[in-house]
Amino acid sequence: MDHRVRVLAKALGLDSRQQAELWKILESQRQAVTKIWSDPALLAAERAPATRAVEDRTAEEIRAILNDEQKKRYNPPKPQGAQVPPPNVEAWMERQALHSE
């Protein structure tokens, strides 16, 4: 995480206060993602969207500590691939019916 802070600090020209805030934001993100992926109550299909929500929130928190010039240079990575389509409940029900026969 220190490497990530250093890279962003250099790329965006962050001062020491901003770097300290960035470190707190990234640590909070790390904890939130760890909690999501270790929560046995969450289904696998729920983990990726929950992680994306944490990433989106983190990007907004980072933008909040930047000045206008830094915001122009801040470009968080977008998730790889297209959005996951919603589950097809009808197809699932058909598969369940076939397996129960």
N, C-alpha and C positions, 0 to 999 in steps of 0.2 A: 504494500500500500504506500510505503514511503516513496517508492519509485514513481508510482502514479501521481502522487502529489508533486514531486519534483518536475515531472514531465509537464503536467498542467501548469505549474507555477511558471516554468520557463516559457511555455507556449503563449500564456495569457499575460505574462508580466505581473504576477500577483505579488502584493506586498506581504510582509510577515503576518499581519493580522488575517489577511485573506487565506494565506496558507494554513494557518491554525484552524480557521473555520472550515476550510476544505477538508482537512484531515478529519475533523469531527463528523462532517457530512458523510465522507466515505466510510468511516468506521461504523456509523449508524446504518448505512446501506449494507455493509458486510454482515452486521448482526441480523438485520431484517431478512436478508436472503438466506443466511444460515438457518434461521428459525423456520422459514418457509419450507426449505428442503429437508429439515429434520422433523417436521410435524407429521406424525403418522395419521392424523385425522384428515389431512389434505390428500385428495386423489392426485395421481400423476398429472392428469389433464388440468388440474387447478394450479399446479405449481408454476408452470411457465407464464400464464397470464398474471399471476400474483407477483412474480419476479419482474415482469415488464412494468407493472404498476410501481414497484419500488424504484426501478430505474428511471421512470418518468418523474417520479417525485424527487429523486436525487438530482436530476437535471434541473428541475425548477429551483431547488434549494441552492444549487451552484449558481444559477443565473442571478439569484437574489443577492449574492455577495459580490457580484461583478459590477464594474462601472460600464457605461454605454460602449466604450471602445472595446473592452474585453468581451462584452456580450456578442459583438460582431464576429469575434474570432472563435468563440466557443461553439463548437459543433459536436455534440455528443453523438456517438455511433448509434445508428438505427439498428433495430433487431434484424437478424439475418432471415431471409425468406419472407414469404407473404404471411398475412394473418392466418392463424389456424381457423378453419371453418368450424362453425358450431356443430356439435354432435348431431348425427342423424338418428333421432329417437325411433323413427319408424323402422329403419333398417335394423337397429338393435333389437327391437321387439320381434321382428321377423326371425332374426337369428336365434333369439331365445326360444321362440316357438318351435323352431326346427330341432333344437337341442333337447327340448323337453318331450319330444314325441318318441 
